[in-house]
Amino acid sequence: MKLYSVEIEERRRRVVDVVAPSEAAAKASVGMRATRSGLSTRILGVCETQLAPSAPDGLRALDHLLNAKFLPIRDTPQTLRFWVLNAEHQLVHEHENTEMMELLQLGLSRAGLRVSMVEEVIHLSVAGDAVPFLPQVFAETPWAKNGWRKAFMALPGATPGQNTFAGIRSRSARIPLRQTLDALNSERSASNANLH
């Protein structure tokens, strides 16, 4: 599986990240989403998503984490990106679906993650190596052996914390989610522009 960025035009232009086995499948996935939502969508371009090696270490670590395969929803494989973005959506829309928010937080907790609102800003807390899932995700990467926490703490707005994740108390790095995702998308766009 590869991660593709699919640029679409709705009322506004934006880039949607889609995990798919091919460019055609990424386009089809966006088309199905648009049909389900009743929006008229025109795809403007598709490119395989990459981050340059020169991208900030914390952003590359976050990109690696968000692309990790995680629990399926309705028998459809999902990445942590899906889980995190859906939890963010639930917080922005003030828990539209309380059961869904509880399910998302429970699942994310097992991964050593928590999405929460702190002073009107949505944050992503990432556990240290006490939560078994994270050392597996970062094994054989530059962020192994709890190096991910150091990388995340170097991101703008990051603060140290202590949280309980699925019953395990752990030190954590708390990052402003939307600000960091916007920086990640900008870095990805710049990297992809250099490929063409």
Disulfide bonds with the S-S distance in Angstrom:
none
